[in-house]
Amino acid sequence: MEPNYVEELRERLRTLRQQTRELEQAAGDFPALSRNAARIQASLSMIAIDLGMKQESRGEY
């Protein structure tokens, strides 16, 4: 896979992670939304590992 394409995927992932954090913060006292946002973050961490983003996969942004 081309390095530019991989970097584009990494940038999209960073955007998704930021949007998910914002959604989780906006959830307020909506527990199901908060829990599901946390699940999304866990899935995004697995994708980060796939893309070779080792530090970012551990929640380090």
Backbone as CSV, one residue per row, in Angstrom:
resi,resn,N_x,N_y,N_z,CA_x,CA_y,CA_z,C_x,C_y,C_z
1,MET,0.847,-1.165,0.000,0.000,0.000,0.000,0.901,1.240,0.000
2,GLU,0.499,2.232,-0.717,1.295,3.446,-0.833,1.340,4.217,0.493
3,PRO,2.509,4.752,0.833,2.648,5.499,2.094,1.675,6.678,2.205
4,ASN,1.415,7.356,1.111,0.484,8.495,1.150,-0.929,8.041,1.494
5,TYR,-1.323,6.889,0.964,-2.648,6.361,1.241,-2.767,5.956,2.707
6,VAL,-1.735,5.326,3.236,-1.735,4.927,4.647,-1.833,6.165,5.530
7,GLU,-1.101,7.202,5.194,-1.162,8.431,5.994,-2.548,9.063,5.925
8,GLU,-3.184,8.981,4.770,-4.554,9.495,4.640,-5.500,8.717,5.555
9,LEU,-5.335,7.396,5.592,-6.158,6.576,6.478,-5.906,6.934,7.942
10,ARG,-4.649,7.165,8.291,-4.319,7.553,9.668,-4.977,8.876,10.034
11,GLU,-4.970,9.808,9.104,-5.590,11.118,9.377,-7.103,10.975,9.545
12,ARG,-7.713,10.143,8.732,-9.157,9.892,8.884,-9.450,9.269,10.243
13,LEU,-8.586,8.357,10.654,-8.753,7.718,11.958,-8.634,8.744,13.082
14,ARG,-7.657,9.623,12.986,-7.515,10.678,14.005,-8.790,11.529,14.091
15,THR,-9.367,11.832,12.937,-10.600,12.618,12.910,-11.743,11.860,13.578
16,LEU,-11.876,10.578,13.252,-12.922,9.761,13.876,-12.753,9.692,15.390
17,ARG,-11.521,9.547,15.833,-11.272,9.469,17.278,-11.652,10.778,17.964
18,GLN,-11.322,11.885,17.343,-11.674,13.190,17.914,-13.193,13.352,17.959
19,GLN,-13.861,12.992,16.891,-15.319,13.108,16.856,-15.967,12.197,17.894
20,THR,-15.408,11.020,18.079,-15.955,10.096,19.076,-15.764,10.643,20.485
21,ARG,-14.594,11.243,20.755,-14.371,11.866,22.074,-15.388,12.986,22.303
22,GLU,-15.642,13.784,21.275,-16.611,14.881,21.402,-18.011,14.333,21.660
23,LEU,-18.369,13.264,20.968,-19.670,12.637,21.167,-19.802,12.112,22.589
24,GLU,-18.746,11.481,23.077,-18.765,10.942,24.442,-18.921,12.065,25.466
25,GLN,-18.241,13.184,25.246,-18.360,14.320,26.160,-19.756,14.936,26.107
26,ALA,-20.347,14.951,24.927,-21.677,15.540,24.761,-22.773,14.625,25.312
27,ALA,-22.448,13.359,25.533,-23.448,12.384,25.978,-24.051,12.763,27.322
28,GLY,-23.263,13.458,28.142,-23.784,13.872,29.442,-24.238,12.687,30.259
29,ASP,-25.513,12.713,30.676,-26.033,11.627,31.514,-26.808,10.599,30.685
30,PHE,-26.334,10.355,29.486,-26.914,9.346,28.608,-25.954,8.157,28.610
31,PRO,-26.089,7.244,29.600,-25.104,6.179,29.808,-24.872,5.277,28.599
32,ALA,-25.924,4.930,27.881,-25.753,4.029,26.736,-24.871,4.674,25.667
33,LEU,-25.080,5.948,25.438,-24.277,6.655,24.442,-22.820,6.730,24.885
34,SER,-22.611,6.984,26.139,-21.259,7.051,26.676,-20.545,5.700,26.556
35,ARG,-21.228,4.620,26.904,-20.633,3.285,26.814,-20.339,2.901,25.368
36,ASN,-21.252,3.212,24.471,-21.041,2.870,23.068,-19.916,3.692,22.456
37,ALA,-19.770,4.933,22.869,-18.648,5.746,22.395,-17.325,5.142,22.871
38,ALA,-17.311,4.625,24.088,-16.105,3.962,24.590,-15.803,2.702,23.771
39,ARG,-16.830,1.985,23.376,-16.629,0.798,22.527,-16.075,1.198,21.162
40,ILE,-16.581,2.286,20.622,-16.068,2.776,19.342,-14.589,3.122,19.479
41,GLN,-14.224,3.789,20.583,-12.819,4.143,20.802,-11.949,2.887,20.859
42,ALA,-12.443,1.830,21.477,-11.680,0.582,21.545,-11.477,-0.002,20.146
43,SER,-12.517,0.039,19.331,-12.395,-0.448,17.956,-11.424,0.404,17.158
44,LEU,-11.478,1.710,17.358,-10.567,2.601,16.653,-9.130,2.364,17.098
45,SER,-8.932,1.969,18.332,-7.592,1.638,18.808,-7.050,0.410,18.074
46,MET,-7.897,-0.558,17.803,-7.471,-1.734,17.049,-7.099,-1.349,15.619
47,ILE,-7.850,-0.445,15.027,-7.527,0.027,13.682,-6.191,0.769,13.700
48,ALA,-5.953,1.545,14.754,-4.684,2.268,14.870,-3.519,1.292,14.889
49,ILE,-3.671,0.182,15.572,-2.625,-0.842,15.586,-2.404,-1.373,14.175
50,ASP,-3.500,-1.635,13.449,-3.397,-2.121,12.071,-2.629,-1.150,11.184
51,LEU,-2.776,0.138,11.457,-2.130,1.165,10.645,-0.753,1.550,11.175
52,GLY,-0.267,0.804,12.168,1.068,1.055,12.688,1.170,2.286,13.560
53,MET,0.087,2.658,14.190,0.042,3.837,15.052,0.130,3.356,16.503
54,LYS,1.222,2.734,16.863,1.348,2.065,18.157,1.062,2.973,19.352
55,GLN,1.697,4.140,19.427,1.462,5.028,20.562,0.031,5.517,20.583
56,GLU,-0.501,5.855,19.426,-1.861,6.363,19.373,-2.879,5.284,19.679
57,SER,-2.531,4.025,19.458,-3.471,2.952,19.757,-3.686,2.806,21.255
58,ARG,-2.743,3.310,22.065,-2.866,3.240,23.524,-3.521,4.487,24.082
59,GLY,-4.139,5.293,23.223,-4.832,6.478,23.687,-3.944,7.704,23.773
60,GLU,-2.729,7.646,23.266,-1.824,8.792,23.285,-1.997,9.536,21.973
61,TYR,-2.520,10.748,22.060,-2.828,11.497,20.833,-1.808,12.561,20.584
